Each structure stands twice: as structure tokens, then as C-alpha cells.
Amino acid sequence: MEKPPEYRNQYIYARRVFKLESAPTSASLHISADTFYRLFVNGKCVGRGPARSDPAWQSYDTYRVEGLLVKGWNVLAVEVNSFIRPRGGLLCQLEIKVEGREEPIIICTDERWRVKVSEAWSPRTLHNTHWDYSEVYDARKEPPGWTQPDFKDDDWETPFLLDTQDVGRLTVWRDVPLPPHTHTEPYFSLEPRDIPMMSEEEIRPVKVVDKGEVEEIMSVEENLDVALEMALESNKPLRTCRIEGAENLLTEGAPPTVIENQSRSAEILWEDFEGIPTVKDAYIVLDFGRLVNAYLRLDVEGAEGSVVDIGFGQTIVDGRVFLRPYNYQCHGDRYILREGRQRWESFHWKNFRYVQLTFRNLKGPLRLHSFTALTTEYPAEQRGRFKCSDPVLNEVWDATTRTVRLCLHDSYMDNTYREKEIWTGDVSVVILGAFAAFGDIEATHRYLRLPARGQNRVGFFPSYWPTPWEKPHLPILEHNLQYVMRVGEYYWYGGNRTLIDELYPALFKFMRWLENYRDEHGLLNNVPLYRWIDWAHTDLRGEALVTNIMYYACLRYVAEIARAYGRPQDADHFSALADQIPAAIQERFWNEERGLYVDCVVDDEQSDRFSEHANYMVLLFDMADEERRRRILENLANPRSDIVQVEPSFMLYPLQALFHVGEDKKAMDLMRQRYNRFFSFGSDTLWEEWSHRCDLRYGYWWTRSRSMAQGASCCPSYVLSTEVLGVKPIEPGFTRFEVRPKCGDLSWAEGVVPAPTGDIAVRWEKDAKGLSLKVTVPEGTEAEVWLPKAEEHRLDGKPVEESPLVKARREEPEGTVYTVEAGHYSFWAGETCS
């Protein structure tokens, strides 16, 4: 628009009418927007986007639309919601080929479009999450038929074209040159969408939880905080309102639900009220049966000015849908009817299980024909599987996969309930859960690229990228370190050399920047970034133990990558720095009296705080001798209140540590005990913290709303697949891998690990007679299969020594290792797994 918007949250209509002399043989439409768009061609909704991206590498979408274009008049119609930069924007290019014409017809975003600020969407609402606002939509103000070719837009504005200063001709959108006005700051380069479009499915509620009436406390005209109003109103049984056929909402094709608010009638006298006259509004609470990411869909019929308020939440607290996680967020939308029957779909998708519909300002019966949810989900095929003899561990694996799906959309996110942020650090754990369920997918590549592209010129990475805020969040040191660790793990699990080559310069720059903050002991000390590992009450001042072990891991990973990719000097340099850290940690952090490592050392004084975080990390990275390891395990097994417990987002490291030191049963017990905290309350996803209502971040219980599906908590499936099934890469990309099951107290386990080279199937069973192990090795790969020490080992029913399928054999203290190539194998060891 020519005039910058008055409010940050702005909706714009944009149209381009054109005439075709004949129907097209092909037509490709490329589109992007700042911030989001919804696209219509000749009245049909085609798609929405774009995927969030660094604006210097703006992502665009492509649609084939020849089937929607006709001979004669056509229209492109786009709804754009902008809320990041002072002035949003739309980029669109339609390439049409018609028979008998060699050159394509090009229609792009130029001065021939017509635009209008939407009056239907209120720009003054609160945030729903960081990446969208609650929606208040007045259908009376919608231009009727604006997505159709014959709509009259003569009174709409000519669009304001962004700065057309030539900043260098770019080859974008394949080989088709774009008009100059697309090359404008900050959009220096456009990239085709690098992930699939989301899959969508309409679902209905599965249950009517409640119905009744509320006493209205605010007028619709005065209040835009829908969730606050709904939260303050008390749900009471029906007395003056009428709801007929609420259960019909559960069934497709059923008669409409009829709602009447009789207390509004002028025929009711003062004396007819019980007590002081008040307006009563009917409500219905619906359960969709599971947490979903979905657009809200409404098919309703009623009088002009009638209102449907839609509150949505993850859970029910004291019989009420929980709608207000923070005072700046509103988990509620409002739809104001025009006269007659109409359909509406929210512009943004929400995360919820429960919905409350409150019906206000009714001037007569309102007919609700349907209320549904259009789920939106990244179309990842679930290749990974896990089952074992313990139903709790099975539920842990399944809950992880459900949570990964909820936290995966155009990238991996912390959650879709409060933030929808693409956090760099703790959330990076979600890619491990994705490895276990889906393998190496495009979303993982995209997630790993974004922080590198947002890297500060000094060297550190943003806390999340891209950002919806004018100023990015202060970078978090431990987030930066965990991001480097995930890239290092991806080097082994994904093996995508092109991606690692692209990321290495950013890793190198960050690691060299950190050297400015190494002290005389070789430890990081007082790095000037925000400090955070999880919501627990840990001490990260000065020389922080967890931080320095993460730093050690990063140095090792980057050295491995450098050596493998022909940078031996870099590798030697980072390896030398890493070698100084273990001795310094053992010398400075051990507290002999307590038998644990302290959280940090400040000015050569040990902290008085002890945590699971620090001590499990010491075990995982072999920074304690045998006697100290024994004392650590003893103390962690009998924790006192002075040992700070890890939160779900840090559980990866304790679980890996216990398996690493051979405490397989303790690892499984820890998993059962901690994750049962969720399942005992009926949840089937993994939460942000052990309670979604409060936490111990300050050393005492403190009220704070948390997400019930958190990406950072998605490590357990990865641990079960890599430890209990025992499948880990020996060479990058699983060209060589090991199968080394950790049995613990289980009697059997089976599953599939979806490696880039193919699916690796494993099943093992143990009893008093021995251990059987079946393995599928994909084509082009090689496996090292570990069996426990036994009097006899068999392969496919014969002594292993007689099998020509075994390429090599070696003895290790923990067992015997057999090397095999691609194929299906059935091993047996004549004693139980130790």
C-alpha cells in the first residue's frame, strides 16, 4: 500500500485480472509474501505459504494452475497478512503457455494489480503465538465475491512498488528473469521451496464435553481479547439459553445444531430475570480427541451481527478450556456473521485439542451446520518403528513421534502452542526424534541451514531464525553449542556432504570466536551471551561445567568434519583445544565431600549447586575415573533435594550417559519414571517441563504455563532406537553401522531404523537359553553385529565359523563382533545378554 499500515498486524487483499484468448496448455504460478499469503485462482483456494525463511534467501512456492484458468477473463486473488516489517509485500509471477505462441505470457506483481486494506480482519488483536495474532473477523465488511473475475475493484488502490533500485540482476525462479522490482532489500535472493507442501485433512470433533451458558461480562464492540473474556466468564448449566442437537456436530451430514440466547429478547421484562438482569450466552465445548495443528472451519447460518467466539486450548483445567498461557497471548478468535449461511476458515493454524464455542449477540436462532478442523502436517513418511516387552517404553517412543509431528511444519519448532519459534539450540534435539521416525528428511536440512544464514558477523548464531520481532532475541551460548553438536551428529546420521560443506564455514567462524573467551585452564569463562540449558535451577556462572563439556563435544565434532573434508590444519587445531578440557574439568569441578561435580567455578571458588545436568554429562564424555563414576552413580540414584533434576529438554544426556556406562536398566528405569509423569495424566505427547502449570526454575515452585508438546523434549525415540535396538553409524551416512543392543530388563525388542542408505530392521529376544538377533542390512552397506560372549554363536542355524557370509570377526571385552554385508541375518548366542 502507498501508506504504511497504522498497525503491525495488517491484512491486504490483492487482485490481478487478465484475459486469455485461449485456454492454456500449461501454467506455473510462483508466489511469496511477507509475511504469509492465501492464494485463490478464479475463486478456488490453491494454497498458502510461504515457508518461513531468512529474507535474504526468501522462499517462494510454485503451483501448477493450468486446470484453473479458462479462455476469457481470469483473476489471481491473494490475501496477505503482514506483521514483521513496517511494510509487507507480495511477489507473484504467473507463466502461461498457450498453443500457437512460442513465448510464455508473463503476469507479475506490477502496477496493474489492485489492492485494498481488509476491513474485515481487525489489526488490533493480541498475539496467538509469536508467529501469528488472534483473529477477529467481521464478515459484514468482507467484499462479496472479491476472489471472482467479475468483481468490480475500480475503487481499489494501485499497489506501492517497493524500491526498484538495481541491486544486481539475479537469476531466480528457475531460468525466468524477474522484473527489477523483485530485487529489493532485504529480498536479495529468492529460492524455490525446499520442503514439501503441507498435507491437510478435515476432521470433526469426537466428543461434546460440555454445553451450557455464560453470563456475558464484556460487550463485543469493546473487547478484542476473546480468550480473556471467555476465561473470566463462568460456565453454568443451561437455564435461559437453548442448544438443540449439539451431538450433531460429531457427524457429517447431520442436521444443524440450533442455538438461541433467549435472554436478549426485548419481550423479557425486568421481573422475568432471576436477580439482576444479565445477558446469557450459550456455549459448547468440543474435544477433537488429540492435539492437532489445524485451521478452524465454521459453517454457520444466522442473523447479521451474530457472533461466534472460538476459544482453543491444549487441555481442560477444572472443567474449562485453558485459553490464556500468557497475558500478551490470546487463544481465541471471533467471527461476526453477515446475514444468511456462510463458511469461514481461519487464516492461521492453531494448536489445540479442545474448543469452546460461545454464541453472542444472537437476534434469533443460529444454525451451526458444522465446526471442523483442517489439520496441517508435514508429509513425512514414518519409516521408523519400535516395540518391546515394556508397554511404557513403547508409549515413550510413540509419544515422541507424535510430538515431533506436532512440532514440525515449515521447520522444526519449540512448540506450536505458545511460540512457533525455530529455536537454534535445545529445540535442535527434535531432529534426533525425526531421525528415529522419518530418517533424513528435507526439513532437517532446512532447519540446519537457517541458523548458519542468520549468523552474526562476529560469529555467534541467533537464538531463533528467522525472527518475527524487530530485534532478534539475545543469543544463548548453550543454544549455539547444541546447534553445533546437532550438525556434528547430522554428519554421522545424515551424511549429506553438500550440506556439511555449506555449514562448515559458519561452524569454523563460531568456534574461532569462542577462543576469545578461553581462560588459562582452556575453559570457556564469562562468554558475553545469555546462558540457558533448560528451565531447571542450574548455575551457569563463570566456568560452567555443562557449557564446557558441550564446548568439548563441539571441538571434537568440528575436528572430525574438518579432517574428513580435507582441512587437516583446522582438525589439528580444534583437537588440541579439546585435549586441554578433560583434565581441567576433573581438577576444578570435583567436590570430594559431596561425591559429585559442581555446576560451575567462579573466581576459583566452587559453586554450592549440584545438578544431574553436570554429572550425567561427565559420565557421558568419560571425564571421571572409575571411583568417581561409582560415587556419581550412587549419589544420582539416591538424589537429595540439593541435586537439581533435568527437565525434559535435557533428558538426552542422562539417558545416553547411563547406557554409555553400562547401566542399561537404570536408563530404562529413568525413562519410565520421568515420562510416566506425563502418561499418568492421560497425555500422549511430551511436555516442555514436568508440569505444564509450574516449574522449579528459581529453586521453588513458580506458576508458569508450559506447552504439552515440546520439540526440545523429543529425544527418547532416538535413544531407544540407537541404544535398545543398538543401531549407530560407524561411517557417515550409515555406509557402515553397528548393531549392538542394550537389553536391560527387557525380554525382546524390535524395530526399524530409517537410515539414508535404507531401512535397518532389528529384532532381538532373550531368555534363559540365550539371545537371538535378526538384522536386515541394506544394499551397499556393511554392519558390525555385536553378540555377547557365549560358548557358541550361530548364524542362520549354523555355527558362525562355518558361514561364508561373515567378512570379519574380532573379540572385544564386551562381546564378539561380526562384520556382514547387505542381507538378512539371524544370529544366536548361547547365553543371555549381559
N, C-alpha and C positions, 0 to 999 in steps of 0.2 A: 504494500500500500504506500501511497505517496506520504502520508502522515504516519510517523512511528506510533505504535499502539500505546494507549494510555496504561494498559495493564499488561503484566508479563504473560498471562495465560490467555492467548488470543486464538480464536478460530476464524479462518478465512475460507470463503467459497471462491473457487476459480473455475472458469469455463472457457472452452475454445470450440467454436462451431466451425465446421468446414463441410464442403460439398465434394463428393466423389462422382465422377462421370460414369464409373463402372465399379462393380464390386471388386475388392482387392483379391489378388492371388496369395499374398502374404502381408502381414503387418506386425511389426515389433514395436512395442512401446517401452521406452526406458524412462524411469522416473525416480526422483529422490526429493527429499524435503527436509527442511529444518523447522520443526523437529520431527513430526510424524504426518503421514498422509493417509487418506482413504480414497481410492480411485474408482470412478464409475465411467463406463463407456456405454453411451446410449441408454442410460438408466440402470444398467446392470453393475452391481458391485463386483469389481475384478480382483481387488487385493488391497493390502495395506502394508505399510512399512515406513521408512526403510530400517534395516538393521542399524543399530547404533554404532557409530564409528568415530574415529578421530577425524575432525572436519578437514584436516589437510589431506586425508585419504577418504573422502566422502563416498559411502556405499550407495549404489543405485540398484534398482530392481528392473527386471525385464519380463514383460508379458507378451505372449502371442495373442493378438486380438482380431485377426482377420475374420474369425467367425462372428464377431460382434458388429463389424462395420458393414454398411449397406450402400448401395447406389443411392445417391441423393444426399440429404443433409444428415450429418453426424455430429456428435458432441463428445468432447472429453470434459469430465466434471471431476473436480478434486476438492476434498475437504482437507484443510491443513490446520493442525494445531501446533502453534509455536510458543515456546516458553523458556528458551535458553538465552539467545542473543536478543539485543534490543529490537532487531527487525528480522523476522524469519524469512524463509524463502521456499520457492518451488522450482525445480528443474524437471523439464519433461521434453522428450523428443520421440515423436512417432514417425516410423519409417514405413511407408506403404508402397508396395509393388502392385501394379495393375498390368493386365495383359495389353501388349502393344506399346508399352512405354519402357524404354531402357533404363532411364534414371528413376530412382525412387522419389516419391513425394515425401518431403520432409516437413513436419509440423513441429515446431519447438516453442518454448516459452518465450514469447516476444510481446510486442505491444498490441498484437491482435487479440490477446486474451482479455477477458473481463473478470474483475474481481470485486468482492464485497465482504466487508466485515460481517460475520454472523451475529445477528441479534438474538438468535435462539439460545446459543450457549452463553452462560454467564461467565465473564472473565474474572469474577471476584471471589471465586471459591478457594477453599483450603486445599493443601496437598492431600492426595490419597497416599501415594508413595513419593519418594524423591523424584521419580520419573513420570509422574502424572498428577493431575488435580482431580478432585471430585467433580462430578458433572451435574450441573443444574441446567436442564434443557426445557425451554418453553416452546412447544410445538406450534403455538399460535403465531410465533414470529418466524417460522421456517418458510422460505419462499416456496410455495407449492410447485412441484414439478421441475425444480431447478436442475435436475440431472438429465432432463429430456431435451432433445434437439430443438423442439418448438417453443421452449421457454423464452420469454422476452427479457433480455438483460440489457436493454438500451440505457437504463439509468444506472448501471453498474460502472465502476471506475476502470480506467486504463491502468494496468499494473505499473508499479515503480520498478524499473530495471536496476539491478544492483550495479555498482561501479564497473564500467566496461573498460577500464584501463588495461592495456595489453600487458599481461604478466608472463607472456611466453606461450606460444601455441603448444597445446598439449594433445597428445593422441590418447583420447579417452573414448569410452563407449565403443569398444572394438575398433574398427578401422574407419568409423564415420566421424568426420570432423564436426565438432560442435560450434555453434555460434560464439562469438567472442565473449558475450556476457556471462557465459558459464565459468569463465576463468577469473574468478574474483575472490578476494580474501574473505574468509580463510580457506575457501574451497580450491586449493591449488591443484588437486588431482582427484579424479573420480575413478572408482574401482567397481567392477561388477560384483554383485553379491556373491560372497564366498561360502555361504551356507544355504541349505535348502529352505524353501518357504515352509512356514509352519503348517502342520496338519490341523484341521478343525472338525469338530463333531458336535452336533447339538444333542444335549442331554436334558432330561427332565428331573425334577426333584423326586426323591424316593419316599419322602415321608412328610406329612404335616405335623410339625412338632407342637404347635400351639396356635390358637386363634382367640381373639378377644377384642378389647377396646382400650384405648388410652385417653387420658384427659389432656387435651391439647394445651400446651403451655406457651407457645410462640406462634405468631401469625406467619404464614408462608411468605408474605411480602417482606417481612422484616428480617428473616433469618435465612442464611445460606449455609450454615453449618448443620447439615441434615443429621449427621451422626450424633452431634451433641444434643440436639432436640430429642432424638429418639432415645438416647441414653438417659435423659432426665425424666422422661415420661414413664409412669408406672403401668405395666401391663396388667390388666384386670379382666375378669370374665365378661362375656357379652351380657349387656343389660339393655342398652338403648339402641345399639347398632345391630345390623343383621348381616350374616355371612351364610350364603346358601351354596353348597357344593364345593367346599374347599378341597376335598379329596379329588375332585375332577382335575385339578392341576397336575396330578401324578400320571394321567393317562392321556395319550394322544387321541384327538378326535372326540373327547368327552364334551358334554355341554359346558358352557362358560360358568365360572364362579361369579355369583352375583353378590355385590356388597352395597349396603345402604347405611348411611350415617343419619339416623332419624333426628338426632338432637339439633341439627341445623335448621330444621323446618320452622318457618315463622308461625306455623299453626300451634306450636308448643308454647304454652304460657309459662310465666314465671312459677306459678303454683304447681306446674306439672313436674318440675325438677325435684329431685331428692337433694336438698341442701342448696348451696349457692349454684346458680346456673353456670354450667361449663359446657364447652364443645367436646363431644366424644368422637374419636376416630377409630374405625375398625382396623385391625391388623391381622396378619397371617405370618407365621414363622415356618419356613421350609428347610428341609435337610436334603442336601444333594448326595449324601452318603459317603463322601470322601472329599479331601481337599482338592480343589481344581484351580487352574488358571483359566479364566473364561470371560467372555463378553456377556453382558446381561441382555436378555431379549424379552421384550414385552409386547403382547398383542392384547389391546385393550379397547373398550368402547364406552364412551361416556360423554358427559356434557363438557363444553368448553370451560377451561379453568379448573377442572378437577385435577387433583394432584395424587401421584403415586410416589411415595418416598421409599427408597430401596436401601436398607442397611445390610451390610455383609461383613462376615467375620469368620475366623478360623474355629471358634469354639463358642460354647454356651456357658455362661457363668451365672449361677443362681437362677437358672431358667431364662436368662436373657442373652441375646446375641451380643458378644463383646465387640464394640464398634470403635472405641477410642484408644488406640495404643499410645498416642502422644497428643499433647494439646495443640500441636500445629497440623495434625492429620485428621482427616475426616473420611471414614469408611462408609460413606453414604452418598447416593445420588438421588436426584429428584427429576421426575418427569411431569410436566404440566400439559394437560391434554388440550388439543383443539377439538372442535365438535366432531362426533362420529367415531367410527372404528379406525384404528391406526396401529402401526407397528413401529417399534423403536429398538435400536441396538446401541449400546454404549460405544463410545469412540475408543476407549481404552479397556484393556482386560484387567480383571481383578483377581485376587487370590482369596478364596473363601470355601467354606463348606455349608455354612448356614446363612440364610437370607431372611430378613424381616421386611415385609411389605406393609406400609402404613398408608391408609387411604384418607385423604383430606379434602376439604372444600367441595364435597360432593353435593350436587344440586339435584340429585335423583339417583336411581340405581346405576351402578357402574358394573359393566360386564368384563371380567378378566378372562379372555379366551385362552391365554397361556402365559406362563412365565417360565422361561427356559434359560439354559446357559450354553453358549457356544464355546466349547473348550478349545484352547490353542496350545499346541505342543510341538516341540522339536521332533521331527520324524526319525528318531534313532531306532534302528532295529535292535532289539535285545538279543544279543548273541550269547552273553554270559549267563551261567546258571550256577546255583549252589544249593545242595541239600545235604543234610547229615542226620545223625541219630538224635540230635538235640533240637526240639522244636523252637526253643528260644533263639538259638543261633540262626536257624532258618528264618525266623521273623526279623532278626537283625539284618540279614542280607537283603531280604525283600523290602524292609523299611528304608534301607539305604537307597535302593534303586528307585523306590517311589519318590524319595526326597530329591535325588539327582534330577529326575524328570521335572519336578516342580521348580527346581532352581536353574533349569536350562531352557533358554528361549533363544534370543538372538545372540546370547553369550551365557556363560555361567554367572550366576548372581549369588549374593549372600542370602537373600530371600526375596519372595515376591509379595510379601505381606506389608512390610514397612518401607523398604528402600528400593528394591530392584537395581541395586548398585553392582557394578562389575568390579568388585574389590580385588586388589592385586595380591594380597597376602594370604590370610587364613582361609579365604574362600578358594584359593588355588587347590586345596585338598579335594574339592569336588571333582577335579579331573581324574583323581585316582578312583573314585567311585564310578565315574564314567568309563574308565579303562575296564573295570571289572564287569560292567553291564553291557557296554556297547563296543568296546575296543577303541581304536584310534579314529575319531570322527572329526569332521571339518570344524566343528565348534571348538574343539580343543586347540587346533591351530590358531583359530581366530582369537581365542582368549589369550594365548601366549603372545600373540603379536601386539595386542593393544597396549600393554604397559611399556613395551620397548619403544613404541611410536610416541608415547607420551612422556618419555624420559626427559628429565630436566637437563639443561645444558651443562650443569655441574656434574651430573652423573646419577642422581637417585631417581627412582621411579615414583609416579603418583600413587596415592592410596587407592584411587579407583580411576578408571579411564575408559571411555570419555566421561566427562562430568556434566551434570545438569546445572551446576552452580556457576556463578560468575567468577568465583575464586576457588580453585581446587583445594580439597582437604589437605591439611599439613601431612606430608609424607610420614609413614610409620616405618621405622628401621626394620623391625621384625617382619613386617609385610614384605619389604624389599628382599630380605634374606630368604623368606619362604618362597617367593616368586622364583628366585634363582635356583633354589632346591627343586622346585617343580620342573623347571626347564631341564635340570640335570637328570631328574627321573624320566622325563619325556625322552631324553637322549637314549635311554635304555629301553623304554617301553614302546616308544613310537618309532624311533629310528629314522625319522624324516630328515635327511641330511640337508635338504634345501632350506627347511625351516630353521634348523640349528645354525646353519651358515648365516642366515638373516639375523638371528638373535644374538650371535656371539659378540659382535662389536658393542652392543648395549651391555652385555654381561661384563665384558672386559672393562668398559668405562666405569661401571659401578664399582667393581672390585678394586680398581686402582684408586678411585675416590676414597674408599674406606680406609686405605692405607694412611691417610692423613690423621686418623684417629686411633691408630695403634700406639700403645704405650710401651714402656721399656720391657714389659713382660710379653710383648707380642699380642696383647689382648685389646679388643675394642674398648674404649673408655670415653664416656661422655660424648657420644656422637650426637650432633645437634639436630636430631629428628625426634618426632613423637615416638613414645615407647608403648608397646602393647603386644601381648601374645594371646590372651583370652580374657574373659571377664573375671577371672579369679584374682584374689588379693595377693599377687606376687610382687616382688621387689626388684625393679629393673634399673636401679641407680648404678652409676659408676661402671665398674666391670661387672656386667650381668652375666651369670653363668649360661643360661639358656641362649642368650644372644650370641655369646662367643662360641658355643657349640654349633649353633646354626651357621655362624661365620666359618667355622672349621669345615662343616659339610659343604658350604658353597665353594670354598677354596678347592676342596677335593674334586667336586663336580666340574668346576670350570677348568681345572688342570686336566682332567680326563678328556674333556671335549677338545681342549687345545692340543693335546698330544695326538688324539685320533685324527684331528683335522689339519695336521701339518704345521702346528705352531709350537715347536718344542721349547723355545725360549720362554714363552708365556707359561707353558706347563711347568717348567722347572721353577720359575719364579713363584707361582702360586703354591706349588708343592712345598717349597722351602718355607713359605709363610705358615702353611698349615702345620708343618712339623713342629713349630715352636709352641703350639697351643696346648696339647695334652699335658705336658709336664707342668706348665704354668697353672692349669686348672687343678691338677692333683695337689700342687703345693699350696695354692692360695685359698681354695674353697672348702677343703675338708674340715669338718668340725668333729674332732675326736670324741668329745664329751657326748655329743648327740648321735654320733654314728651316721651322719648324713652330710651332704654337701649343702652349703648355704646358697641363697639366691644370688647374692652379689657381694662384692667387696668395694667399699668406698673409702678412699684415702687410707688404704692398707688396713681398714677395720672391717671385720666380717659383719654382715647383716645378721639380725636375730631371726630372720624368716627362713623357713624350710618349706619346700614345695615338692609335690610329685613331679612337677614340670622339670625341675633341675635334676632331680635324682634319676628319674627314668631316662632322661637324655644322656646322663653319664653312663648308664648301663648300655644304652643303645650304641653309643660310639666308643665303647671299651676304654673309658677313662678312669676306671677304678681297678685296683688289683683284686685278687680273689677274696682276701679277707674283707676289704671294704665292700665288695659286691655282696658278700654274705650278710653283712650288717645292714646294708641298704635294703635288701630284700626283707630282712627280718623286721626292720622298722616300718617299711611301707605296708607290710602285711598286717601290722597292728597299729594303725595310724592314731595319733593323738590329735587333739584339736589344733595343735600348732603346725601340723603338716597341711599345707594348702592343697586342696584337691583340684585336679584339672577339670576344666569344663569340656563339653563335647567337642568343641573345635580343636582341642589339643590332644584328643584321645589317640590319634595315630601313633604318637611316640611311645606312650606307655605300653600299648598293645604290641608294637614291634619290638620294644625292649624286652618284654617278658619272653616272647618267642625266641628272640636272639640269644638270650642267656639260658635257654633250655627249659624255661618254666612254662611249658605249654598249657598245663591245666590251670595255672594261675592266670594266664592270659585269657583263657576262656571264661573262668570264673569272674574276672573283672568285667568282661564284656557282658556276661549275664546280669551281674549285679547292677551295673550302671545303666544299661539300656532298658532293663526291666522297669526303671523309674518311669519311662515313657509308656511302655506297654500296659503297666498296671492301671493307668488312667484311660485305657482304651484307644490310645493313639497308635497309628500305624505309620508314622513318619518320625524323623529325628529332629529334635528341637534345637534351638540356639543355645539354651542353657538347661540345667537340670530341672528348673521350674520355668514356666512361661509367664509367671506372675511376679517373681522377685529373684534376687541373687545375693551373693556374698562379696561383691567386688570391693567393698570398703572394709571388709573384715566383720561385717554384721549384715543381717538380712535387711534388704533395701528394696522397696517396691519399684518394679520396672517391667513393662510389658515386653515380652520376647516372642520371636517367631516360633511356630510349631513345625516349620520345615526350613532347615538352615543348610545351605550348601557347604559351609565350613565343617559341618558335623558328619560329612559323608565318607568317612574313612573305613568303616567296618567291613563292607563288602570286599574292598581291596585287600584288607588284612586276611580275611577268610580265604580268598582265592589264592593269595600268594603264600600264606603260611599253612593253612589246614589242607588245601589241595596241594600246596607246595610248589607252585609254578612261578618261576622267576627267570628273567633273561640272563644269559651269560655273555652274549654279544648283543649290541644294539639292534632293536627291532625283532628280537626273538629268532634270529637265524640259528642261534644255539641257545638252548634254555635247559634249566634243571627242573626235575620233578622230585621234590623232597618233602613229603607230607609230614606235618606235625600233628600227631594223633591225639595227644592229651587224654581225656577220659571218654572220647567218642568211640563207638564201635564201627562206624562207617561214615564215609563222606563221598560225595560225587559232585561233578560239575563240569563246566566248560569255561576256559579262559580264552577270550576272543583276541588273539594276537594278530598283529598286522600280517603275518605270514599264513594265517588260517586258524581255525578253532582247535584248541588243545583240550581234549576230553580226558578226564581223570576220574577213576573210581577206585577207592580202596575200602577194604573190610579187614577187621582184625578180630580174632577170638583166641581161645587158649591154644589152638593148634598153630597159629601163625598169622601172617599178613599177606593178603592178596592185593595186587596193584595192577589196574588196567590203564593203559595210556595210549592215546592217539597222537602221533607225531605228524604234523602237516608236511606236505611236499616241500622239498627244498630246504628243510631244516634238520637239525640234529639235537637229540636230547640226551642229557645225563640223568639217569634214573637211579635214585638212592634207595637202597634196601638196608634194613637193619642187619647186624651181624647174626648169622644163623648157621646151623650145621649144613643146610642145603638151600640153594637158590634154584628156582626153576623158571623157565621161560616157555610159555605155550605148552606146559605139561612135561617138558624135558629138562634135564639138568642144563643150567646156563652154559656150562663149559662145552656142551655139545652143539650149541646153537650158532650157526653162521651169521645170524643177524646182529650179534654183538660185535661192534667195531673195536671196543677197548674196554678194559676193566682196571680199576685201581682201588686200593684199600685206603680208607680214611679212618681216623679214630672213631667217628660217629657211625660208620657203616661202609658198605661196598657200593661203588659207583660203576654203572654200566652205561656205555655210550651206544646209542642206536640211531639209525636214520629214519626217514619217513616210513610210517606204517602203523599197524595196530598191534599192541603187545599186551600180554597177560603174564605178569611176574608173580612169583610166590616166594616168601621167605618162611622157613620152617620154625619161626618162633615169633612171639608177639613183638609189636613195635615198642621200643623203649622211649 
